[in-house]
Amino acid sequence: MPTTDDYGQGVSIAALTDAPNAATLAQDIANAITERSVMRFATASARNATLTSPADGMVTYLAAEQRLDARVAGTWVTMGASISSWTTISLVSGFSHNGNSNGTVQYRRINLFGEISVQLQGALSVTYGGGSIPNSGIFTSSPLPTAARPASLRTVVIPCSDVNSDRITLKLDAKTDGHLEIYGTNASTNRPGWIGFNGVFYSL
């Protein structure tokens, strides 16, 4: 009669008194160990098609999503995601990189406390042609890729210069169409020369 492993993981080990069957022996061990290891799948859809009855405690890696998930309380929970390299954001006329010597404005996708998010860094210099912020505050010359677009509008606070401005923070909208838009400037009292993004995150 088969026994189980010494670690209480339910891996079936054939006994010497069992009828010899190499295929069954290998299959029982492989199946038990595989579901307790990090299983690799091309996509979440491929995983769901293969694991029709997933058990709590399973761990998977999804290649397309670049993500580690664990099965917890009957659902897949993100454990970690690969940290992508920084990507420079292309700007419309009137905005330039390295405002206040804070570096190029860039973004990357990260896993923040189990939630896939976008992190920003750098700062803009702004030229107020005609008194108003260029392009009504939308500084992205092309939308961010789908993977960096939130499921719904995300509004976060961003810092700005207090020179030529009555305020030191503005509002940033990360829009579902992939564009980033600044609010809070005007043609007279709020015209900060630089606007920063270091330490800014928005969830997807």
N, C-alpha and C positions, 0 to 999 in steps of 0.2 A: 504494500500500500504506500503511495507517495507520501512524503513528508514535506514540510515547508522550510524556507530558509531561516537562518538563526537571527535575522533582524526583524522578524515580524511583518515582512512585506508581502507575504502570501505567494512567494515564488515557489512553484511546485517542483520538488526534487524527487525523482524516481528512486524507489527502494530496490535493494538487490533482489528481493523476492518477487518483484514485478516482472511480467513477461517482457523479454527484450524487444524494444521497438525504438530504434534510433531516431526515426522521424518524429515520433510523438515526444520523445525526450527533448529533442532540439526545439520543437515547436512550442512546447509548454514553457521552456525556459525563455525563449526569445519573446514570446507574447507577453509574459509577465514582466520581463525587464524593460521591454520597449515602452509600455504604457507608464512606466515609472521613471523614464529618462526624459530628456528634452527631445520631443518629437518635432521633426522639421516638415513644413508644408510650404507649397508655393504661394498660396493665398489663404485668407480666412475662409473663403468658399470651399477650397479644396479640403481644408481641415474639417469643416462642418459636414462635408459629404462623406468623409472617411470615418470620423468619430461620431457615429450616430447616437451613441449613448455614453458621452464623456462622464468621467467620474471626478469628483472633487480631488484636488491634489495633482492633477495632470498639468504638465508644463509643455508649451509648444513655442516654436519659433516660426514666424511667418516671413518668408523671404521678401515678398512684394511690399509688405508693410514695415519690414525691418523692425520687428517687434517681438518681445517675449511676453507671452500671456500665461496666466495660471488659472485653473478652474477653481473657483471659490464660491461656495453657497449656490451652486447650480448655474453660474455664469462665468464667462471668460473675463478676467481682469488683467489689465496691462501691468506687467511688472517692470518693463524697461523698453526703451526704444533706442535705436542707434542715434548717436548725436551727429547730425549732418554738419558739413563744413559751412562756414559763413558764406553767404551770397550777397554781393553788392546790389543795392536797389538803384535802378536807373531813374534819374530825376528829370522833371520837366524844367523848362527855362524859368529862371528866377530863384531856383534853389541850387545849392552846391554843397559838396561834402566837406567834412572836417570843420564844422562850426565850432568856435571856441576851442579849437585844437583837440576836439573830442573824437576824431577819427571818422572814417567812412561809414555812412549809414548802410547797415547790413541786417540780414535776418537769418535765422536757422530754426529748424524744427527740433524740439527736444521733448523728453519725457519729464514732466514736472509733477512730482508726487503722484505718479501713476496716470497722469493725464497728458495727452499729446498737446503741446503748446508751441507757440512761436515766440522766440526771444529776439529782441532788437538791440542794436548797439550803434554808437556813433552819434553825430549831430549834423544838423543842417545850418548853413548860412542862408539868409533870406534877403532878397532884394525886392523892396516894395515899389514896383513900378506903378505909378498912378495912385499911390497911397494905400492900396489894398494888397493883401497877400496874394501871390501869384496863383493862378488857376483855381481860385476859390478855396485854396488850402489843400487840394489834392496834389501831392508831390511825386507820386509814382507815374512815370511816363508810360509804363505798361503794367498790367495787373500781375500780382504775384501768382505763382502756379496754383493749381487746384489744391495741392497738398498743403498749402500755407493759407488757405482761405477758411475763415470760421464758418460754422454752420448757421450762425445768426450774427447780427451786428455785435461787435465787442467794443466797448468804450472804456478807455483807460486814461490816466493822467500822465502828462509828460512835462518835463521842466523847460523853462525858457529863460533868456536873459531878462534882467530887470532894467536894463538900459533901454530907453525909449519905450518902456512898457510899465503899466500900473500893476501888472501881475507877474508872478514868477512861475506859474503853471498854466498849461493849456490842456485842451481835450484832444485826444486822438481817437478817431473811429477806424477800426479795422473792418472793412466792409466785405460782404459776401461776394462781391464781384472781383475781389482781389486788390482793390485800391485802398490806399491809406490817406485819410483826410484830417487836416488840422482845423480845430475850431477855437475861437477865443480872441483872435486878433481883430483889429479894426483900422480904419484909415487915419486915426488921430492919436489916441492915447495908448494903444497896445500894438506896437510894431517892434517886437524883439528881434535883434539882429541874428540870434542863433536859437535853435530849438533842439533839445537833446532827446536821446532814446536809450541811453545806457540803463540797464536794469529793468527795462520795460518788457512785459510778457502779456500775451493774450491767449486764451484757450481756444482750441478748435472745436 
